[in-house]
Amino acid sequence: MPNLEVIQENNDYIVVNKMAGLISEKSPYENHTVEDQVVNHLLKNKQKPYIGVIHRLDRVTSGVLVFAKKKSILVEFNDLFSTRKVQKTYLAIVGKKPLKNKKTLTNFLVKNNLEKRADIVPLKSKESLKCILSYQVIDENSFGYLLEIKPKTGRFHQIRAQLAHMEFPIIGDEKYGSNQEYLPLSICLHAWKLTYQVTDSNDFRTYEAPVPKNDFWKFTKI
């Protein structure tokens, strides 16, 4: 099993840098998952550790992932997510430069279960969900343009679908129209930072995951 990269660990939760190619939680169809990695890590100090899956990342996405070590912490984080007191910041590399360096995208998305993808539709309907994100071009290299992305909603494949709809799909994301090759079971999408508001406080806490160690991610501004 691949090594687990721990960003932060305390008595309440563990923050890890998920590697692309693994799914987030245990599955009878997968030999290795991030949850399995966390279990093996926690077993070093506790016989029957509790692990709560707070949120997930797509298999092809890397970055910040948090697991609760207590049921009460899982409930607490679930409440933070449901009340939108958690802000995720992503980095994506696209091969085509966006027409505008900075923009907020608002679309309607329908989950396509047959093809396991999200489709952007022109009008609101009973099946569609509103999705909003803001992006900013912050750097470029020989492979493409680096975008900092802040989703305002948390829809299935939202970032991938919205960027592809604007005709600048994420590098490696063949499902959404990219013709640029990347690493197997991976796309150039990284959950870079996760910020949450500490319960009953005005304080905020941020965790940051280092970007993948390959030439695609060599930029001067991250």
C-alpha positions as CSV (number, residue, x, y, z in Angstrom):
1,M,0.0,0.0,0.0
2,P,1.3,3.5,-0.8
3,N,2.6,5.6,2.0
4,L,0.2,8.0,3.7
5,E,1.2,11.7,3.8
6,V,-0.1,13.2,7.0
7,I,-0.5,17.0,7.1
8,Q,-1.8,17.3,10.7
9,E,-3.1,14.9,13.4
10,N,-4.6,15.5,16.8
11,N,-7.0,13.7,19.1
12,D,-10.0,14.7,17.1
13,Y,-9.1,14.3,13.4
14,I,-6.4,13.5,10.9
15,V,-5.7,15.6,7.8
16,V,-3.9,13.9,4.9
17,N,-2.7,14.7,1.4
18,K,-4.7,12.2,-0.7
19,M,-2.8,10.9,-3.7
20,A,-4.6,10.7,-7.0
21,G,-5.6,7.2,-8.2
22,L,-7.1,6.1,-4.9
23,I,-10.8,6.5,-3.9
24,S,-11.4,8.2,-0.5
25,E,-13.4,5.5,1.4
26,K,-13.4,1.8,1.9
27,S,-14.9,-0.3,-0.9
28,P,-15.3,-4.1,-1.4
29,Y,-14.1,-3.5,-5.0
30,E,-10.9,-1.8,-4.1
31,N,-7.7,-3.3,-2.6
32,H,-6.3,0.1,-1.5
33,T,-8.2,3.2,-0.5
34,V,-7.2,6.4,1.5
35,E,-9.4,5.2,4.4
36,D,-7.4,1.9,4.4
37,Q,-4.2,3.9,4.6
38,V,-5.6,5.9,7.6
39,V,-6.7,2.7,9.3
40,N,-3.3,1.2,9.0
41,H,-1.7,4.4,10.3
42,L,-4.0,4.6,13.4
43,L,-3.6,0.9,14.2
44,K,0.0,1.7,15.2
45,N,-1.3,3.4,18.4
46,K,-4.9,2.0,18.9
47,Q,-6.4,-1.4,18.5
48,K,-9.8,-0.3,17.3
49,P,-9.6,3.2,16.0
50,Y,-12.8,5.1,15.0
51,I,-12.7,6.6,11.5
52,G,-15.4,9.0,10.2
53,V,-15.4,9.9,6.5
54,I,-16.1,13.6,6.6
55,H,-15.9,14.4,2.9
56,R,-14.5,12.8,-0.3
57,L,-12.4,13.6,-3.3
58,D,-12.7,12.0,-6.7
59,R,-10.3,9.2,-7.5
60,V,-8.5,11.3,-10.0
61,T,-8.1,14.3,-7.6
62,S,-5.3,14.8,-5.1
63,G,-5.2,17.0,-2.0
64,V,-6.6,17.8,1.5
65,L,-8.8,15.2,3.0
66,V,-10.0,15.1,6.6
67,F,-11.1,12.0,8.7
68,A,-12.7,12.2,12.1
69,K,-11.3,10.2,15.0
70,K,-14.4,10.6,17.1
71,K,-18.1,10.3,16.3
72,S,-18.7,13.7,17.9
73,I,-16.1,15.3,15.6
74,L,-17.7,13.7,12.5
75,V,-21.1,15.3,13.5
76,E,-19.4,18.6,14.2
77,F,-17.7,18.7,10.7
78,N,-20.8,17.5,9.0
79,D,-22.6,20.5,10.5
80,L,-19.8,22.8,9.4
81,F,-20.1,21.5,5.8
82,S,-23.9,21.7,5.7
83,T,-23.8,25.3,7.0
84,R,-21.1,26.3,4.5
85,K,-18.5,27.1,7.2
86,V,-15.9,25.2,5.2
87,Q,-14.1,26.8,2.2
88,K,-12.1,24.6,-0.2
89,T,-9.5,26.1,-2.5
90,Y,-8.5,24.0,-5.5
91,L,-5.7,24.3,-8.0
92,A,-6.2,23.1,-11.6
93,I,-4.0,23.2,-14.7
94,V,-5.7,23.8,-18.0
95,G,-4.2,23.6,-21.4
96,K,-6.1,26.5,-22.9
97,K,-5.9,30.0,-21.4
98,P,-9.3,31.3,-20.2
99,L,-10.6,34.4,-22.0
100,K,-10.8,36.2,-18.6
101,N,-8.1,35.9,-16.0
102,K,-10.7,36.1,-13.2
103,K,-14.4,35.1,-13.3
104,T,-17.3,33.6,-11.3
105,L,-19.1,30.8,-13.2
106,T,-22.8,30.0,-12.5
107,N,-24.3,27.0,-14.2
108,F,-27.0,24.4,-13.9
109,L,-25.7,20.8,-13.5
110,V,-27.4,17.4,-14.0
111,K,-25.7,14.2,-12.8
112,N,-25.4,11.7,-15.7
113,N,-25.5,8.4,-13.8
114,L,-25.2,6.3,-17.0
115,E,-21.9,7.9,-18.0
116,K,-20.8,8.8,-14.4
117,R,-20.3,12.4,-15.3
118,A,-21.9,15.8,-14.8
119,D,-23.6,17.6,-17.7
120,I,-24.1,21.4,-17.8
121,V,-27.5,22.3,-19.0
122,P,-28.7,25.7,-20.3
123,L,-31.8,26.1,-18.1
124,K,-32.9,25.3,-14.6
125,S,-35.1,22.2,-14.3
126,K,-36.3,19.7,-11.6
127,E,-33.3,17.5,-12.2
128,S,-30.6,20.3,-12.3
129,L,-28.6,21.8,-9.4
130,K,-27.2,25.3,-9.4
131,C,-23.4,25.3,-9.2
132,I,-21.1,28.3,-8.6
133,L,-17.4,28.7,-8.5
134,S,-14.8,31.5,-8.9
135,Y,-11.5,31.1,-10.6
136,Q,-8.4,33.1,-11.1
137,V,-5.4,32.5,-13.4
138,I,-2.3,32.8,-11.1
139,D,0.6,31.3,-13.1
140,E,1.6,29.5,-16.3
141,N,4.3,27.1,-17.4
142,S,5.1,25.1,-20.6
143,F,2.2,22.7,-19.9
144,G,-0.6,25.1,-19.2
145,Y,-2.3,27.7,-17.0
146,L,-2.7,27.4,-13.2
147,L,-6.1,28.3,-11.9
148,E,-7.0,28.9,-8.2
149,I,-10.6,27.8,-7.8
150,K,-13.0,28.4,-5.0
151,P,-16.3,26.5,-5.3
152,K,-19.3,28.1,-3.7
153,T,-21.4,24.9,-4.0
154,G,-20.3,21.3,-3.7
155,R,-21.8,19.5,-6.7
156,F,-20.7,16.2,-8.2
157,H,-17.8,16.8,-10.7
158,Q,-18.6,20.5,-10.5
159,I,-15.2,22.0,-11.2
160,R,-14.4,19.5,-14.0
161,A,-17.8,20.1,-15.7
162,Q,-17.9,23.9,-15.4
163,L,-14.3,24.4,-16.7
164,A,-14.9,22.0,-19.6
165,H,-18.2,23.9,-20.4
166,M,-16.1,27.1,-20.8
167,E,-13.8,25.1,-23.2
168,F,-10.8,24.9,-21.0
169,P,-11.0,21.3,-19.5
170,I,-8.5,20.2,-16.9
171,I,-5.4,18.6,-18.3
172,G,-5.7,14.8,-18.3
173,D,-9.5,14.9,-17.9
174,E,-10.5,12.8,-21.0
175,K,-14.0,12.4,-19.6
176,Y,-14.6,16.1,-20.0
177,G,-12.8,16.7,-23.3
178,S,-9.1,17.1,-22.5
179,N,-6.7,15.8,-25.2
180,Q,-3.6,16.3,-23.1
181,E,-2.1,13.3,-21.5
182,Y,-1.3,13.2,-17.8
183,L,-0.6,10.4,-15.3
184,P,-2.8,7.3,-15.1
185,L,-6.0,7.6,-13.0
186,S,-5.1,11.3,-12.4
187,I,-6.0,14.7,-13.7
188,C,-4.4,18.1,-12.9
189,L,-6.8,18.9,-10.1
190,H,-5.6,19.4,-6.5
191,A,-7.6,20.2,-3.4
192,W,-5.0,22.7,-2.2
193,K,-6.5,24.2,1.0
194,L,-9.3,23.6,3.4
195,T,-10.4,26.4,5.8
196,Y,-13.0,26.0,8.4
197,Q,-14.5,28.1,11.2
198,V,-13.8,26.8,14.6
199,T,-17.0,25.9,16.4
200,D,-18.3,28.7,18.8
201,S,-15.5,31.0,17.7
202,N,-14.6,33.6,15.2
203,D,-11.3,31.8,14.5
204,F,-10.5,30.0,11.3
205,R,-8.1,27.1,10.7
206,T,-6.5,26.3,7.4
207,Y,-4.8,23.1,6.2
208,E,-2.7,23.0,3.0
209,A,-1.7,20.0,0.9
210,P,1.6,20.2,-1.1
211,V,1.0,19.8,-4.9
212,P,2.0,16.6,-6.7
213,K,5.8,16.2,-7.3
214,N,6.0,16.2,-11.1
215,D,6.9,18.6,-13.9
216,F,3.3,19.7,-14.6
217,W,3.1,21.3,-11.2
218,K,6.3,23.3,-11.4
219,F,5.2,26.9,-10.9
220,T,6.8,29.9,-9.3
221,K,3.7,31.1,-7.4
222,I,2.8,28.1,-5.4
